[in-house]
Amino acid sequence: MKKASRILITIVFALIGINSFGQTDSTQVEKRAQKLDSLKAENGKHGNLVAYLYELEQISGVDNIEHTDSISGYSLIIPLWWKIRETPNTSLFGGTFPAIDKIQNALIFKAFNKSEYNNIKDFENWVIANYKLGDTPKWSNSHKVLLKKELEEFNEIGKSYKVQLMWGSKLYHCCYIIVETSNTYLWIDFTATEQTYDLNFPKLKEIIANYKTL
């Protein structure tokens, strides 16, 4: 089961296009770095320093961290139970939910450069809207789309879909939310298993309730 948990985290963290980008507000980075002076010498070792600092704050028990990414164009509140994980770069931000039967669901915010797409509809088509049953999405060479259904829960911020993906012999249940911010196109990606999707969907809604597009 531990291997399955690692795979679930890896699949979401890996699905990031080469044309994506993002950066957390430099003022916020500096403020948090000042609180942890001992880490300044290590800054160059981290692909996403802010996420790393959040990890440390959460280990210290800090709840409801206010996260603003002024470059990618969104803000949100991070509850303590959503464990932020350091990611390879600042275009990818997120973490995992509490384990259910040793399976950790992942919620990742992925920011993409608008210049790479004609418009938000073009981006939405690339993520999910254009695919049919059995299609391999353009952002992967190893996944198959098994189900795609539009949702209404997140209409206040963007289009959303319930998606089922097959990866090898494994089936994943996902919720994709497609958002246009001032600077980027945002793919909010919640990935779960068949057994954990419904159990953790309320947690996704809790986080999105505090989400703001800048």
N, C-alpha and C positions, 0 to 999 in steps of 0.2 A: 504493500500500500504506500510506503514511503516513496518508492520509485514512481508510482502513479502521481503522487503529489508533486514531485519534482518536475515531471513531464508537463503537468497542467500549468505550472508557473512558467516553465521554459517556453511553451508554445506561444503564450501571449506576449512574453517579453521579446520573443524573436520576430514577431510579425510587425516589423517596422520597415518602411520603404527607405531607399537611399535618398529620396527626395524630401524627407521629413526634416523638421528642425524645430527648435524651441529653446527658450532660455528663461530662467527665473529672474525676476527683477533684481538688478545688481545691488540695489540698496538693501533689499531683504537678505541677500547673500552676505553682504558685509556686516549687517547687524548681527546675524546669527554666528558668523565667524568670530566676531568680537567676543561673543559670549563663551566661545570655546577656543581661546587663544592657542591652546596647546596643539590644535589641529592645523594651524595655518601652514606649517611646513609640509603638511601632507596634501595640500589642495591639489597639486598636480597629479596625484595618484588616483583621483576620482573622476569618473566620467560624469557623474551627477552629484556634485558636492552637497547641494541643498537636500537632496533625498537622503544622503548619508547623515547629515546633521539631524534630520528629522528622525532617522532611525535611532540615533543616540538619545534624542529628547524623549522618544517614546519609551526607550529602555529605562529612562529616569522617571517615567510615569506621567509625562506631560500629555494632557488630553485636549482635544478640540484645537489643534494647531491651525492657525489661519495661513493658508497658502495662496499667494498671488503670483501668477505668471503673466507679467505685463507684456512680454514679447509674444507669447502664444495666445494671450488674450482671454484668460479666464481666472477665476478664483474659486476656492472651495474651503470647507472646514474638514479637517482630518480627525476623526474620532480615534481614540486610543486603540480600539479593536481592529481598525484597518491598518495593518502593519506595513508601513512604507518600506520598500526595498530599493536599494541603490540600483540604478539602471545604467546601461552603457553610455548614454548621452542624455542631454537635457530635453530632447524632443519627446522622450518617453518618461512618463511619471506615473507611479502607482504602487500597488502592493497587494497583499493577500488578506482574505477574511479568516476568521477563526476556523480551525479545522473541524470538519464533520466526518467522523469515521476516518480520521487521518488524511482527509482530502481537503486541500486549501484552494478555494476559488480565488481568482485574480481579477482585479479591476485596474485597467491601465488607460491613461489619457495619452493619446498620440497626436502630436501636432505636425501638420504638413504645410509646406510652402504653397501659397495660392498660385504662384506663377507656373506651377507644374500642371495645373488643371484649367480648363476653360471657365468653369463656374462650379458652384456647389453641387449642381446636379451631376456634372461630370465626375466629381469626387465621389458622390454617393454611388454612382454606377460602378466605379472602380472598387469601392469597398464591398458592396453587396447587391445593389438594386438590379443590375443587369444580368445576374446569374440565374440559371435554371437548375432544376434537379440534375445532379450528376456533374455539373460544371466544376472545373478547377479554377478558383479565383486567380486573378492576375498577380496578386501579392504572394502567391504560394505556388509551389510545384508538387505539393504532396497532400493537399486537402481536397475534399469533395463536398460540395454543398448538397445537403439532403433535405433541408427545409428552409423556407424564407417566408416570414409572415410579418406584415406591418403591425406595429403596436401604437397605442394611443396614450400611454402613460406619461410620455415625455415631450408632448407636442409643444409645450411652452418654451423649450429650448431648441428643438430640432426634430428631424425624422428619426424614428427608431424601428428596429426589427428584432424579432425572435429568429435565431438562426441555429440550425443544427449542422455540424460539420463532422465528417469522418476523416480521421487521420490514422492511416494504417488500419488497425483493427479497433481503434478507440473512437468512441462517439462523444462529442462535446456539445453542450447546449450553451448558447451565447445570447447576449443582448448587445446590439450595436446601436449607438446613438451618434448621429451625424450632425455636427454643429458648425456654423460659420461664425468665427470671431472677427474682431477688427483686423487681425493680422494673418490668421491661419484658417485652415480647415481642420476640424478636430474630430477624431475618431475615438469615441469613448467605448471601450471594449470590456465587457463583463463576460468572463468565460468560466463555465462550471461543468459539472457532470449531470447526467440525467437525474441522479439521486439528490443532488445538492442545489440545482437551479432554483426550484420553487422555495426551498428553505432559506436561501440567501437573497432572493429577489427583493424582499423588504429592506435589506441592508443597502442594496443598490439605490433604492428609492430614497432612503434616508440621506445618503450622501448627495444625490442629485438635488434634493430639496434645498441644500445649502450651496449649490453651484450657481455661479453667476458668469455670464458672458460679458467680457469687457469691450 
